[in-house]
Amino acid sequence: MTLKKYRYINLLLIICSLVFIVYGIYRKEINTVFNKAVNICLECIGIG
């Protein structure tokens, strides 16, 4: 693939990521994601 195709693929992935982030914020899932992240971190460290 050429360099231009890689740039278009990267741009498409960034746009898709932003769309999913905005969709998650719209559905008010911020607290759910944050709680899961905290639980995973605490389990890895071994505090929880």
Secondary structure, 3 states (H helix, E strand, C coil): CCHHHHHHHHHHHHHHHHHHHHHHHHCCCHHHHHHHHHHHHHHHHCCC
